[in-house]
Amino acid sequence: MKQGLVITSISPPNKVLKKYVDDCRTHNIDFFLIGDTKSPADFLLPGCNFWSVDDQEALPYTLSKILPKKNYARKNIGYLLAMHSRCDLIIETDDDNYPKPSFYERKSLIQEAFALKNTGWTNVYRYFSNENIWPRGFPLRHIKNNMIPLHHYEKIQVKCPIQQGLADENPDVDAIYRLINPLPHVFVGDAQLALANNSWCPFNSQNTVFFKPAFPLMYLPSTCNFRQTDIWRSFIAQRIAWENNWHILFTPPTVYQDRNEHDLMADFADEIEGYLFNEKICQVLGDLDLQSGEDHIQSNMILCYQKLIGLNIIKREELDLLTAWFNDLSFISIHKNKDAHVLL
């Protein structure tokens, strides 16, 4: 099974990136590093496929010509490159997440996990901690919800084409948590949780695995701010997963984060839309009449993004970017036997 690793970064080669280069070589993983306008002009890190903005714009992809610069969603180009390289699964993380040995353990589409269904807003972090900790994107009104013990759920084999690993030390929590609670935080337990229909929990782009059936759902929106893009993607992915009888898997930490410098008050300001609208977003998505089956993923995505545009939280131009994404998926399917480098 061919694997690809995708990271977007504006950093010069750092310890994390060098670690991934060494590990990817050991584990035979293709490493795609996506730059932006602030990336060093002389970036050089042998062992990874670094793509500058100029390199990206020269690609035969529609999206690479119109994707906004200075935008985390340029990571989409890395996803396309990994797909074009015929990867069967794509792992994504960030340039401040150190991999644990478990990060490289063999990954399987079918997993044994505690299956949660019809649980509404479900704070997965609480199943790995005795503290009242919650993931970024989780609605604040639900952080004190009672937690149903795991032994009340059945442990079964489920299909999980999207798998979120947690992060130790500096987990993905919101600015409110960071401002009022101590860190670092280390999770406990080795259970795996799989969320199905009508069970919501945000997942991020910091330590996530996508298998081929879910590749279209990797798309990150560009017309919202950085603190929302992966969270809103996760809500759309979860809603569409229900129509395919898929579960979203959450696993114990496979990375630990040495977090890049952030302005917490700036993060707080960027997260306000999420604090106010995430619950509404999922209510609207949950009410949608979507079609079942993998053949309808793209049309379902369009319906979902149209709803977010209707809430005035994503701009109408997002549909042009989404259409370009779909066109590029078709292009890659047609040219799957030709590497992107050959088509330049």
URKATA-V198186 format. One record per backbone hydrogen bond with DSSP energy under -0.5 kcal/mol. NH is the residue of the N-H (numbers start at 1). CO is the residue of the C=O. Records with the same first field share a line. If there is no record, write none. Layout:
NH->CO ; CO
This chain:
3->28
4->89
5->30
6->91
7->32
9->34
18->14
19->15
20->16
21->17
22->18
23->19
24->20
25->21
26->22
27->23
28->24 ; 25
29->24
30->3
32->5 ; 30
33->31 ; 49
34->7 ; 32
35->33 ; 51
39->36
43->40
48->45
49->31
50->48
51->33
52->50
56->52
57->53
58->54
59->56
65->62
66->62 ; 63
67->63
74->71
75->72
76->73
77->74
78->74 ; 75
79->75
80->76
81->77
82->78
83->79
84->80
85->81
86->83
87->82
88->2
89->2
90->210
91->4
92->208
93->6
94->206
97->94
98->96 ; 256
100->254
103->100
104->101
105->102
111->109 ; 158
113->111 ; 156
114->192
115->113 ; 154
116->114 ; 194
118->197
120->198
122->120 ; 200
123->121
124->122
126->123
127->124
128->125
129->126
133->131
136->172
138->135
142->139
143->140
145->142
148->146
149->147
152->149
153->150
156->113 ; 154
158->111
160->109 ; 158
162->247
163->209
164->249
165->163 ; 207
166->251
168->255
169->185
170->168
173->171
178->174
179->175
180->176
181->177
184->169
185->169
188->128
193->250
194->114
195->248
196->116
199->196
200->120
208->92
209->163
210->90
211->161
212->88
214->211
215->212
217->214
218->215
219->216
221->219
228->225
229->225
230->226
232->228
233->229
234->230
235->231
236->232
237->233
238->234
239->235
240->236
241->237
242->238
243->239 ; 240
244->241
245->242
246->241
247->159
248->195
249->162 ; 247
250->193
251->164
254->166
255->166
256->98
257->168
258->96
259->257
264->262
267->263
268->264
269->265
270->266
271->267
272->268 ; 269
275->271
276->272
277->273
278->274
281->277
282->278
283->279
284->280
285->281
286->282
287->283
288->284 ; 285
290->288
293->243
296->293
297->294
300->296
301->297
302->298
303->299
304->300
305->301
306->302
307->303
308->304
309->305
310->306
311->307
312->309
313->308
314->308
318->315
319->316
320->317
321->317
322->318
323->319
324->320
325->321
326->322
327->323
328->324
329->325
330->326
331->327
332->328
333->329
334->330
335->331
336->333
338->335
342->339
343->339
344->340 ; 341
